[in-house]
């Protein structure tokens, strides 16, 4: 049985993919990403994976914080 991807996970993916494509993220965008992930009170498996990937890319400096 295939697990359905939540609407918030799809929105999260879109924001993270934009940050990856731009190789940058603002603090405001990062805060929005965290808000989307936590707005329903539960971070599902897809959201956890996306957040982990984004965090790793920030740590590896593939995505940089900009002002």
DSSP file (Angstrom, degrees, kcal/mol; ACC not computed):
  #  RESIDUE AA STRUCTURE BP1 BP2  ACC     N-H-->O    O-->H-N    N-H-->O    O-->H-N    TCO  KAPPA ALPHA  PHI   PSI    X-CA   Y-CA   Z-CA
    1    1 A X              0   0    0      0, 0.0     2,-0.4     0, 0.0     0, 0.0   0.000 360.0 360.0 360.0 129.6    0.0    0.0    0.0
    2    2 A X        -     0   0    0      1,-0.0     2,-0.3     0, 0.0     0, 0.0  -0.666 360.0-126.2 -86.1 131.9    1.4    3.4   -1.0
    3    3 A X        -     0   0    0     -2,-0.4     2,-0.2     1,-0.1    -1,-0.0  -0.594  25.9-122.3 -77.0 133.5    1.4    6.1    1.6
    4    4 A X        -     0   0    0     -2,-0.3     2,-0.4     1,-0.1    -1,-0.1  -0.558  20.5-124.2 -78.2 138.9   -0.3    9.3    0.4
    5    5 A X        -     0   0    0     -2,-0.2    -1,-0.1     1,-0.1     5,-0.0  -0.688  29.4-121.5 -83.7 131.4    1.8   12.5    0.4
    6    6 A X     >  -     0   0    0     -2,-0.4     4,-1.7     1,-0.1     5,-0.1  -0.267  15.2-117.9 -71.1 158.7    0.3   15.3    2.5
    7    7 A X  H  > S+     0   0    0      1,-0.2     4,-2.0     2,-0.2     5,-0.2   0.868 117.0  53.3 -62.5 -38.0   -0.6   18.6    1.0
    8    8 A X  H  > S+     0   0    0      1,-0.2     4,-2.6     2,-0.2    -1,-0.2   0.868 105.3  53.8 -68.4 -34.5    1.8   20.3    3.4
    9    9 A X  H  > S+     0   0    0      2,-0.2     4,-2.5     1,-0.2    -1,-0.2   0.870 108.0  50.8 -65.5 -36.0    4.6   18.0    2.2
   10   10 A X  H  X S+     0   0    0     -4,-1.7     4,-2.0     2,-0.2    -2,-0.2   0.907 112.2  45.8 -67.8 -41.1    3.9   19.0   -1.3
   11   11 A X  H  X S+     0   0    0     -4,-2.0     4,-2.0     2,-0.2    -2,-0.2   0.901 112.8  51.4 -65.8 -40.0    4.1   22.7   -0.4
   12   12 A X  H  X S+     0   0    0     -4,-2.6     4,-2.5     1,-0.2     5,-0.2   0.926 108.1  51.5 -61.3 -46.1    7.2   22.0    1.6
   13   13 A X  H  X S+     0   0    0     -4,-2.5     4,-3.0     1,-0.2     5,-0.2   0.906 107.9  52.7 -58.0 -44.0    8.8   20.3   -1.4
   14   14 A X  H  X S+     0   0    0     -4,-2.0     4,-1.7     1,-0.2    -1,-0.2   0.916 111.7  45.0 -61.1 -43.8    8.0   23.2   -3.7
   15   15 A X  H  X S+     0   0    0     -4,-2.0     4,-1.9     2,-0.2    -1,-0.2   0.903 115.3  47.1 -67.5 -40.8    9.7   25.7   -1.3
   16   16 A X  H  X S+     0   0    0     -4,-2.5     4,-2.4     1,-0.2    -2,-0.2   0.903 109.9  52.9 -69.0 -40.7   12.8   23.5   -0.8
   17   17 A X  H  X S+     0   0    0     -4,-3.0     4,-2.6    -5,-0.2    -1,-0.2   0.874 108.0  51.9 -62.2 -36.1   13.1   22.8   -4.5
   18   18 A X  H  X S+     0   0    0     -4,-1.7     4,-2.4    -5,-0.2     6,-0.2   0.922 109.4  49.2 -64.9 -43.6   13.1   26.6   -5.1
   19   19 A X  H  X>S+     0   0    0     -4,-1.9     5,-1.3     2,-0.2     4,-1.2   0.901 112.5  48.4 -61.8 -40.6   15.9   27.0   -2.5
   20   20 A X  H  <5S+     0   0    0     -4,-2.4     3,-0.3     2,-0.2    -2,-0.2   0.930 111.9  48.2 -65.7 -45.3   17.9   24.3   -4.1
   21   21 A X  H  <5S+     0   0    0     -4,-2.6    -2,-0.2     1,-0.2    -1,-0.2   0.880 117.8  41.5 -62.4 -38.3   17.5   25.7   -7.6
   22   22 A X  H  <5S-     0   0    0     -4,-2.4    -1,-0.2     2,-0.2    -2,-0.2   0.627 100.5-136.6 -82.8 -14.6   18.5   29.2   -6.4
   23   23 A X  T  <5S+     0   0    0     -4,-1.2    41,-1.5    -3,-0.3     2,-0.3   0.736  76.1  78.5  59.9  24.9   21.3   27.8   -4.2
   24   24 A X  E   < -a   64   0A   0     -5,-1.3     2,-0.3    39,-0.3    -2,-0.2  -0.991  55.9-167.5-156.0 159.8   20.1   30.2   -1.5
   25   25 A X  E     -a   65   0A   0     39,-2.6    41,-2.2    -2,-0.3     2,-0.2  -0.989  16.8-136.2-149.6 141.2   17.4   30.6    1.2
   26   26 A X  E  >  -a   66   0A   0     -2,-0.3     4,-2.4    39,-0.2     5,-0.2  -0.571  28.2-115.0 -91.5 162.0   16.4   33.6    3.2
   27   27 A X  H  > S+     0   0    0     39,-0.6     4,-2.7     1,-0.2     5,-0.2   0.889 119.0  54.6 -61.1 -38.5   15.6   33.4    7.0
   28   28 A X  H  > S+     0   0    0      2,-0.2     4,-2.1     1,-0.2    -1,-0.2   0.922 109.1  46.1 -62.2 -45.3   12.0   34.3    6.1
   29   29 A X  H  > S+     0   0    0      2,-0.2     4,-2.4     1,-0.2    -1,-0.2   0.900 112.1  51.6 -64.3 -40.3   11.7   31.4    3.6
   30   30 A X  H  X S+     0   0    0     -4,-2.4     4,-2.3     1,-0.2    -2,-0.2   0.925 109.8  49.5 -62.3 -44.1   13.4   29.0    6.1
   31   31 A X  H  X S+     0   0    0     -4,-2.7     4,-2.4     1,-0.2    -1,-0.2   0.888 109.8  51.6 -61.9 -39.3   10.9   30.1    8.8
   32   32 A X  H  X S+     0   0    0     -4,-2.1     4,-2.7     2,-0.2    -1,-0.2   0.901 108.1  52.3 -63.5 -40.9    8.0   29.5    6.3
   33   33 A X  H  X S+     0   0    0     -4,-2.4     4,-2.2     2,-0.2    -2,-0.2   0.930 110.8  46.6 -60.7 -46.4    9.3   26.0    5.6
   34   34 A X  H  X S+     0   0    0     -4,-2.3     4,-1.6     1,-0.2    -1,-0.2   0.902 111.9  51.9 -63.3 -40.6    9.4   25.2    9.3
   35   35 A X  H  X S+     0   0    0     -4,-2.4     4,-1.4     1,-0.2    -2,-0.2   0.928 109.4  48.9 -61.6 -45.7    5.9   26.6    9.7
   36   36 A X  H  < S+     0   0    0     -4,-2.7     4,-0.4     1,-0.2     3,-0.4   0.918 111.2  50.7 -60.1 -43.2    4.5   24.5    6.9
   37   37 A X  H  < S+     0   0    0     -4,-2.2    -1,-0.2     1,-0.2     5,-0.2   0.819 121.2  32.7 -65.1 -30.5    6.1   21.4    8.3
   38   38 A X  H >< S+     0   0    0     -4,-1.6     3,-1.9    -3,-0.2    -1,-0.2   0.459  87.7  98.3-107.4  -1.7    4.6   22.0   11.8
   39   39 A X  T 3< S+     0   0    0     -4,-1.4    -1,-0.1    -3,-0.4    -2,-0.1   0.788  87.7  45.9 -63.2 -28.1    1.3   23.7   11.0
   40   40 A X  T 3  S-     0   0    0     -4,-0.4    -1,-0.3     2,-0.3    -2,-0.1   0.388 114.5-113.9 -94.7   5.5   -0.7   20.5   11.4
   41   41 A X  S <  S+     0   0    0     -3,-1.9     2,-0.4     1,-0.1    -2,-0.1   0.541  90.8  82.3  79.6   5.8    1.1   19.5   14.6
   42   42 A X        -     0   0    0     -5,-0.2     2,-0.8     2,-0.0    -2,-0.3  -0.978  63.9-150.8-147.0 128.3    2.7   16.5   13.0
   43   43 A X        -     0   0    0     -2,-0.4    -5,-0.1    -5,-0.1    -6,-0.1  -0.876  27.8-154.0 -99.4 108.2    5.8   16.1   10.9
   44   44 A X     >  -     0   0    0     -2,-0.8     4,-2.6    -7,-0.2     5,-0.2  -0.146  30.8 -93.5 -78.4 176.9    5.2   13.1    8.6
   45   45 A X  H  > S+     0   0    0      1,-0.2     4,-2.1     2,-0.2     5,-0.2   0.876 124.7  49.6 -58.9 -42.7    7.8   10.9    7.0
   46   46 A X  H  > S+     0   0    0      2,-0.2     4,-2.4     1,-0.2    -1,-0.2   0.916 111.8  48.3 -64.5 -43.8    7.9   12.9    3.8
   47   47 A X  H  > S+     0   0    0      2,-0.2     4,-2.8     1,-0.2     5,-0.2   0.910 110.1  52.0 -63.8 -42.3    8.3   16.2    5.6
   48   48 A X  H  X S+     0   0    0     -4,-2.6     4,-2.4     1,-0.2    -1,-0.2   0.916 110.6  48.6 -59.6 -43.4   11.1   14.8    7.8
   49   49 A X  H  X S+     0   0    0     -4,-2.1     4,-2.4     2,-0.2    -2,-0.2   0.929 112.6  47.5 -63.2 -45.9   13.0   13.6    4.7
   50   50 A X  H  X S+     0   0    0     -4,-2.4     4,-2.5     1,-0.2    -2,-0.2   0.924 113.2  47.7 -62.4 -45.3   12.6   16.9    3.0
   51   51 A X  H  X S+     0   0    0     -4,-2.8     4,-2.6     1,-0.2    -1,-0.2   0.894 111.7  51.0 -63.0 -39.9   13.7   18.9    6.1
   52   52 A X  H  X S+     0   0    0     -4,-2.4     4,-2.4    -5,-0.2    -1,-0.2   0.911 110.3  49.0 -63.8 -43.1   16.7   16.6    6.6
   53   53 A X  H  X S+     0   0    0     -4,-2.4     4,-2.2     2,-0.2    -2,-0.2   0.919 112.4  47.9 -63.5 -44.0   17.8   17.0    2.9
   54   54 A X  H  X S+     0   0    0     -4,-2.5     4,-2.2     2,-0.2    -2,-0.2   0.934 111.4  50.3 -62.6 -45.6   17.5   20.8    3.2
   55   55 A X  H  X S+     0   0    0     -4,-2.6     4,-2.6     1,-0.2    -2,-0.2   0.907 110.4  49.9 -60.0 -42.3   19.5   20.8    6.4
   56   56 A X  H  X S+     0   0    0     -4,-2.4     4,-2.4     1,-0.2    -1,-0.2   0.898 109.9  50.6 -63.9 -40.1   22.2   18.7    4.9
   57   57 A X  H  <>S+     0   0    0     -4,-2.2     5,-2.6     2,-0.2     6,-1.6   0.857 110.8  49.3 -67.1 -34.4   22.5   21.0    1.9
   58   58 A X  H ><5S+     0   0    0     -4,-2.2     3,-1.1     3,-0.2    -2,-0.2   0.930 112.2  48.0 -67.4 -45.6   22.7   24.0    4.2
   59   59 A X  H 3<5S+     0   0    0     -4,-2.6    -2,-0.2     1,-0.3    -1,-0.2   0.875 113.3  47.4 -62.4 -37.3   25.5   22.3    6.2
   60   60 A X  T 3<5S-     0   0    0     -4,-2.4    -1,-0.3    -5,-0.2    -2,-0.2   0.469 113.3-122.8 -81.8  -1.7   27.3   21.3    3.0
   61   61 A X  T < 5S+     0   0    0     -3,-1.1    -3,-0.2     2,-0.3     3,-0.2   0.742  78.8 123.9  63.2  27.2   26.9   24.9    1.8
   62   62 A X  S   <S+     0   0    0     -5,-2.6     2,-0.4     1,-0.3    -4,-0.2   0.743  82.1  35.9 -80.1 -26.7   25.0   23.8   -1.4
   63   63 A X  S    S-     0   0    0     -6,-1.6     2,-0.3    -9,-0.1    -2,-0.3  -0.999  86.6-160.7-124.0 126.1   22.2   26.1   -0.2
   64   64 A X  E     -a   24   0A   0    -41,-1.5   -39,-2.6    -2,-0.4     2,-0.3  -0.838  19.3-117.6-113.0 145.5   23.3   29.3    1.5
   65   65 A X  E     -a   25   0A   0     -2,-0.3     2,-0.3   -41,-0.2   -39,-0.2  -0.622  35.4-170.9 -75.2 135.1   21.5   31.7    3.8
   66   66 A X  E      a   26   0A   0    -41,-2.2   -39,-0.6    -2,-0.3   -42,-0.0  -0.909 360.0 360.0-125.8 156.7   21.2   35.2    2.4
   67   67 A X              0   0    0     -2,-0.3   -41,-0.1   -41,-0.1    -1,-0.1   0.421 360.0 360.0 -92.3 360.0   20.0   38.4    3.9
